[in-house]
Amino acid sequence: MAKPVSIEVWNPNGKYRVVSTKPMPGTRWINLLIQQDCRVEICTQKKTILSVEDIIQLIGDKCDGVIGQLTEDWGEELFKALSRAGGKAFSNMAVGYNNVDVNVATKYGVAVGNTPGVLTETTAELAASLTLAAARRIVEADEFMRAGLYDGWLPHLFVGNLLKGQTVGVIGAGRIGSAYARMMVEGFKMNLIYFDLYQSTRLEKFVTAYGEFLKANGEKPVTWKRASSMDEVLQQADIISLHPVLDKTTYHLVNKERLSKMKKEAILINCSRGPVIDEAALVDHLRENPMFRVGLDVFEDEPYMKPGLSEMKNAIVVPHIASASKWTREGMATLAALNVLGKIKGYPIWFDANRVEPFLNENTPPPAACPSIVNAKALGLPVSKL
């Protein structure tokens, strides 16, 4: 018989049983569930990624809803187990849900929640941070200092890239891509070129207005351009930041051929999804072009990196921390919990999944709605009129 998975229980006599497969930041999400008569069970197993068997054991014979993580494989086995236990709600503590078979969940009548709207600025800030670190070779310089190798100023020591007046390229000008673009344009007076299937009118107006402001103050105005193709961005930009969704059309979007079209001293940033880059081809490109630099928060085969990547001095790699600000992670936990709670209580679906402030204001009760259910339409769930 399998060894029991360790758990922490809150409000043991609660009417509804909600399971969280990981401890999550903050306590507000726990309190909100308890206030609505939920028994909350939090898995405390010292294991980074739970197996399907572990989660089935957590679900047990009676479970109303589960809060899960993007590292877990939510498919036929888990949704069948949750449905058999009477569960009708699952929420990823993430905006993405590539780990979830939504069609299978729908088949079993399980609502699938996610947490958009809360991590836009935080993710954009990390992309900007990686850009600066790569441009000014900060990680290399830090390692140099810690190794005791610095013995005085030299003219060529860790010479990097000036951002002002250069061109920043954005692939995917949605919420996060646009937020990053605004940071780089306004913060460093960079020109913008972007590619997206849809025109980003608000972003264009922002850059135009900022350009007029600079011109009125006697400075060179910034410019923007909507590229006709992704390759146009890769060829013209000094910095390229990737912000597409991951699907069949964007898998290995950046490959050997496209890397060869970029400038030799370009900087590539990825805080979106790992598989949009052919990581093996990237390693080869970094090795052959030592002045080309990259900043990565996500990887093709997480938690692993392709062989050779960790050895590249011109690569900055961080462990999927784009959303890792205190406010954002606590907000994600709250939204995930409210998705599950809302379905248990029969609440409608919030009318705009990106307008999350009413759910995150700690001074007022959250709206009686599910913040974001990705298969709401397929399940025929009503939408809030608030």
Salt bridges, closest charged atoms under 4 A:
GLU41 OE1 - ARG17 NH2 2.86
GLU41 OE2 - ARG39 NE 2.58
ASP54 OD2 - LYS47 NZ 2.71
ASP64 OD2 - LYS62 NZ 3.05
GLU76 OE1 - LYS107 NZ 3.04
GLU121 OE2 - ARG182 NH2 3.65
GLU140 OE2 - ARG137 NE 3.10
ASP142 OD2 - ARG146 NE 2.66
GLU143 OE1 - LYS313 NZ 3.45
GLU219 OE1 - LYS189 NZ 2.62
ASP231 OD1 - ARG258 NE 2.87
ASP231 OD2 - LYS261 NZ 2.69
GLU232 OE2 - LYS225 NZ 2.52
ASP238 OD1 - LYS263 NZ 2.95
GLU257 OE2 - LYS261 NZ 3.79
ASP278 OD2 - HIS252 ND1 3.82
ASP284 OD1 - ARG287 NH1 3.42
GLU300 OE2 - HIS252 NE2 2.71
ASP301 OD2 - LYS306 NZ 2.76
GLU302 OE1 - HIS320 ND1 2.90
GLU330 OE2 - LYS326 NZ 3.01
